Amino acid sequence: MERKEFLKSLGMFSVIPILVSCSSDEDPTPSTTDNSGATTTTGSESSSSTSCAVSPSETAGPFPTKSPSSLQRVDIRSDRTGVELTIKITIQNKNASCAAMEGAIVDIWHCDKDGYYSEYGGTTMQSVNYASVHFLRGRQVSDANGLVTFTSIFPGWYPGRAPHVHVHIYTSSGDSLLVTQIAFPTEVCDTVYTTATEYYKNGKQDTSNARDGIFSDSLSSELASVEGNINHGYVLTHTIVVSA
């Protein structure tokens, strides 16, 4: 079963998009360029969770981390190459008036520049076998500001999905609080996939955020802010609200 068909069988897609440019069917994303040529692209302001609403719950599959407790680390790149991406996620607790949540366990994972996940493979869903490696997966505990920071690469994409990062948040005692996903602004996608040489293989993503089965009804809450450029890397910032 192909990856997209598997996701469809889970009811994740109401529409199967075909050959849709990353820049189509999405609201424009504001950007500015400074004198150094660096482009700053910012996601929807509502992603800051100013309404103090719990972030959307999403699927962890089909490639969740198998043993996340063994992957506590800041740099999750391993041997993967691509445009550097610093991921900064702030966890807030709705039940404490959206105060920063210290001590939350935060797991993240995403695909490499070619759209492949570690810990899986050798099947029709992912032909390349990466079952014995653990790249682009990691765990951290949030600090007093509710913040975790990972060093990674800009993810690629695979058919039927917009680029994304998976996040699973637990209490300090290991109880699951929320599984969610993070989306990327359109203009950053276009820049990386058409000008960074490592990403030329696949070109622009085939599914926009607006037509993605996960983000189409919740993009305003899951769209990250991303700043930087392909030469010096990007910084992703995003706030996730849980009920703890």
Stockholm file with secondary structure:
# STOCKHOLM 1.0

chainA/1-244         MERKEFLKSLGMFSVIPILVSCSSDEDPTPSTTDNSGATTTTGSESSSSTSCAVSPSETAGPFPTKSPSSLQRVDIRSDRTGVELTIKITIQNKNASCAAMEGAIVDIWHCDKDGYYSEYGGTTMQSVNYASVHFLRGRQVSDANGLVTFTSIFPGWYPGRAPHVHVHIYTSSGDSLLVTQIAFPTEVCDTVYTTATEYYKNGKQDTSNARDGIFSDSLSSELASVEGNINHGYVLTHTIVVSA
#=GR chainA/1-244 SS CCHHHHHHHTTCCSSCCCSCCTTSSSCCCCEEECTTCCEEECCCGGGGCTTCCCCCCCCCCSSCCSCGGGCBCSBCCTTCCSSEEEEEEEEEEGGGTTEECTTCEEEEECCCTTSCCTTCCSSSSCCSCCTTCCTTEEEEECCTTSEEEEEEECCCCCTTCCCEEEEEEECTTSCEEEEEEEECCHHHHHHHHHHSGGGTTTCSCSSCGGGCTTTTTTHHHHBCEEEEETTTEEEEEEEEEECC
#=GC SS_cons         CCHHHHHHHTTCCSSCCCSCCTTSSSCCCCEEECTTCCEEECCCGGGGCTTCCCCCCCCCCSSCCSCGGGCBCSBCCTTCCSSEEEEEEEEEEGGGTTEECTTCEEEEECCCTTSCCTTCCSSSSCCSCCTTCCTTEEEEECCTTSEEEEEEECCCCCTTCCCEEEEEEECTTSCEEEEEEEECCHHHHHHHHHHSGGGTTTCSCSSCGGGCTTTTTTHHHHBCEEEEETTTEEEEEEEEEECC
//
